[in-house]
Amino acid sequence: MSNASQTPYAIETRGMSRRFDQSLAVDQLDLKIPRGTIYGFLGPNGCGKSTSIRMLTGLLAPSAGEINVLGYQLPAQAELLRPKIGYMTQKFSLYDNLRVDENLDFVARIYGLTRQQRQQRCAELLALYELIPYRQQLAGSLSGGQKQRLALAAATLHNPELLFLDEPTSAVDPENRREFWEHLFDLCQQGTTILVSTHYMDEAERCHGLAILEKGVKRADGSPQALMADMGARVMEISGENLRYLKQQLIAQPEVVSAAQLGTRLRVLVKNSVPEPQRWLQNHAPGSLIEEVRGSLEDVFVVVTGGRNVG
């Protein structure tokens, strides 16, 4: 594999796999993640997201395959890579019994910053992430959103080239999630490459590129727009009576990928092999209002993972 420092990619893997006893957690994962982008791992719990991140950070050795991160071969050069990456775990991993400023100072010491550098950088991050009012508060007493901002500050304290975020917004409300993503776009604008795992479809749509994972296998890879354009099905919504009965009728048809009820509407994914899906559905649901709507990343996920009966 070519040295990543000579390529536009921050991360390149070939056949990256990890087995635990008889279970294959990650199966032949190939990645090419461009520098200066936000790339997402999308999938449910147990699909291999966290295991993949642990291999890409050098914390876990692969069972097979090649891994090149920022020009370093892993796991052999993991120690050389470590100062150049930041890692924010899903669970808050700072010290609950230390104050906010003490946590940041402790992390800064680990990265070898001088006293002046520590003071300057910690002050910058406290201001940037709106933590000045809480600087002398114990980290364990912070709200979910405040802990999230503190964890991001700690992960970026040493200005890493590459930032790993493992489901970073799973414990915060929608408003804090939006603010968090604004910070990520700011970091990306400054040149940081970001790899984020999530099971939120709206977050995945914010990424420049993403991989959809299922049971350790990459089912799709590309920009959200490209994945939605190429998903091989058209999205139709039906309004009418007896939607539960209609759903059972439709999912029995080989032309239908999935059907899910959304309130008073039935969202149906019809394969592209059906030339006129609206007319085709009308034959199954006479008298119903049927319209074609924009596809979503959730629709892509259903298609590529072979979902037949959703919702």
N, C-alpha and C positions, 0 to 999 in steps of 0.2 A: 504494500500500500504506500502511496506517495506521502511524503511529509506534509502534514496539514499546514505548516507555516508557509509552504509554497503554493497553497491552493486557497480558493475563496471560502473553504469550509472550516468551521470551527470544530466540527465533529464529523468523523467518518467511521463507520463500522461495516464489517462484512461478516455475515454469519454469526453475529454475536448471540450466544446462547448461554443459558444457565439452568442447570438441573439440580433439584433438591431431591435426593433419594430417587424415587420412581417418577417424580413430577417434573415436567419440563416447564419452568416458569417463563422463560423467554426462548423463543424458537427461531433461530436463523434471522435475526433482525439486522437488516441493512439500512443504514442512515447516511444522509449527506445534508448536514445542517449548515447553511451559509452563515458567515460572520455577520454580525450587526443586525440580526433578525430575532424575532420572537417565534419560537417553535414549540408546538404543543404535543403532548401525549394525551390522547383522549380515549377513555375507556372506563368500564366499571371497576370496582374493587376486585383485585385478584387477576387482573389482565396482564400484569407484568410491568406496570409503569414504575413503581418504586424500585423493583429489582433492576430494571434497566438503568435508572438514575444512579443506583449504588455502584453498578459496574462502570458507568461513565465518569464517576468521580474517583474511581480507584479504590473504593471501600470494599468491593466484592470482586473476586476474580471470576472471569467467565469460564464456563466449562468448555467452550469452543469459540472460535472466531477471532477476528482482529479488531482492535479498538485504537483509534488515533484521535486524541483530543488536544487541540492547540499545538499540534506538532509532537506530542508525547505519546509513545506507545504504552498502552496499559495492559496489565497492571505493573509492568516492569519499572516504568518511570513515574509512578503515582506520586512519589514524594516530591519530585521536581514540579509536577503539575499543581500540587495542592496550593501554593501561594497565589496562583493565578485564577483560582475559581472561588466562588462563593456558593454556599449550600444552605438553603432554608428548608428544614424538615417540616413534615405535616404537623407533628406535635411540637408545641412550644418547648424549645430545648435550652433556653437560657435559665439563669438561676433565680427562682422565685424569691429567695431570701436575700437577694442583693437589690440595691436600688437601681433605677434605670441607668443613671450615669455610671454607677459602679460596674454594671454589666458591660456597657460599651467600653469602659476603660480596661476591663479585664480582657475582652476580645482584642482590643488594640495592642495590649502587651503581648498576647500570643503571637500576633503578626509582626512583632518586633518594631513597632513604631516608637520613635523617641518621645520623650515627655512633651516637647513642644508640638510634635506631630499629633500625638494623642489628644491634646487639649484642643487643637485647631479642628481636627477631623470630627471629634465628638461634638463640638459646638455646632459645626456645620450640619451634622445629621440630626441633632436634637431640634434644630430650627427647621430643617427640610421636612421632617416627618412630624412636626407639630407636637413634640414631646417635651418642650421646655417646661410647661406647667407641671409635668409629672417627673421631672428629672430626679427628685429626691424621694419618689414613691417606690415602694417595693414592687418588683416586677410581678410578683404573684398576685397583687391586688389590682392589676390593670384589667380593663375590659378586653374583650376578644379583639376588637379593632386596634386598640392601643398595643396589645401584645404583638399583633401582626406587624405593625409599623416598627416596633422595636426590633423584632426578628429580622426584618428587611434591612434596617439600619446596621445591625450587627453583621449581616451577610455581605454587605457592600462596603464595610468600613475600610477595607484595604484596596478599594477600587479594582475589583476583579475584572478580568477580560470576559469571563464566562460565569453566568449565574444560573444555578439549578434551584428550582422551586418545586417542591413535592406537595401538590394539592394545598397551596398556601392560603386559600380563602375558604376552606371547608367549615370554619367555625365563626365566620363573621356575616353580618347582615349585608343586603344588596348595596346599600349606600357605601359602606366601607369597601366592598368588593370593587365598585366603580372607581373610587379614589385610589385604591391599590393599583389598579390597572393603569391609571394615569401616571403613577410613579414608574411603572414598568416601561411605558412608552418614553418617558423622559430618559431613563437609563439607556434604552435602546438607541435613542437619538444621539446620545453621547458616545455610542460605539460598543456598548456592552451587548454580547450575545446572551440570549435568555432561553433556557429550556424549562418549560412549565408543564406539569402534569395536572390534569383536571378531569372531572366528570360532569362539569357544567358546559352545556352546549353553547351558551351565549359567550362564555369565556373562550372557548375553542375558536369561535368565529372571529375573535379579535387577533388571533395569531396570524403571522405571515404564512406559515406552513404548519402542517400537523400530520401526525401518524395516528390512525385509528387502530387500537390494539384490542384483540380478543383472545383470551386464553393463551397469551404469550406470542401470538402471531400478528404481524402487521397486515391488516386487511386493506388499508388504503393509505396513500401518502400524497400530499400536494397542498396547494393553497385551498382555503375553504371555498373560494369562488369556483375554482376548477373542479373540486370534488362535487359541489352541488350541480355544476353544469354537466358533469359526466356520469351521474349516478345511475343512468340506465332505466329510469322510471319517471313518470310524470305524476304530479301531486294534484289530486282532485278532492274537493270538499262537497259533501252532500248534506243538504238540509231537508228534513222531512219527518215522516212518522216512522215508528217502529225501527229505530236505528240499531238497537241491539240485535234484533232478528236479522236485519239487513247485513250487519257486520258478519254474522255467522255464515250467511249465504255467500258473501263475497270472498271471505278468506278460504273458502273451499275451492275457489276458482284458480287455476294455475297462472292466469294472467295477473293476479293480484299478489303483490309482495307483502303488503300488510294493510290492516285497517285499524284505526284507533278512534275512539269517540272523544271529542273535545266539546264538552257542553252539549249544545243542541246541534252539533255538526259531526259528521263522520269524515275523517281524513283518510283517504285511500291512495296507496301508491300502486299505480298501474304500470306494468312493464312497457317499455318503448316499442315492443313488438306489436302492441295494439295500435293501429293507425289512427283511430278516432276514439280516444278513451271516453270522451263525454257522451258520445252516442252509444258506445258499448255499455257504459254504466246506466244510461237511461233505460236500456232494455231490462236491466236487473232492478231498477228502482223507478218505475214509471210514475210520473207526477211529481217527482222530487226536484228540488232546485240543485243543479250541479254546476260547479264552476272550477276552473283550473286556477291554482294559487302558486305562489313562489315556494320553491323547495327550501328546506332548512338543513342544517347540519345533522339534526336529529333524524331527518329522513335519510340522509346519506348513511348514517350509522346503521339504521334498520336495514337498508339495502345490502350493505357490504358484509353485515354479520348474518344475513340470511333470515332476518326476523320475519315470521309469518303472521303472528297473532300478538299485536301489541295494544295495550289499553283496554 
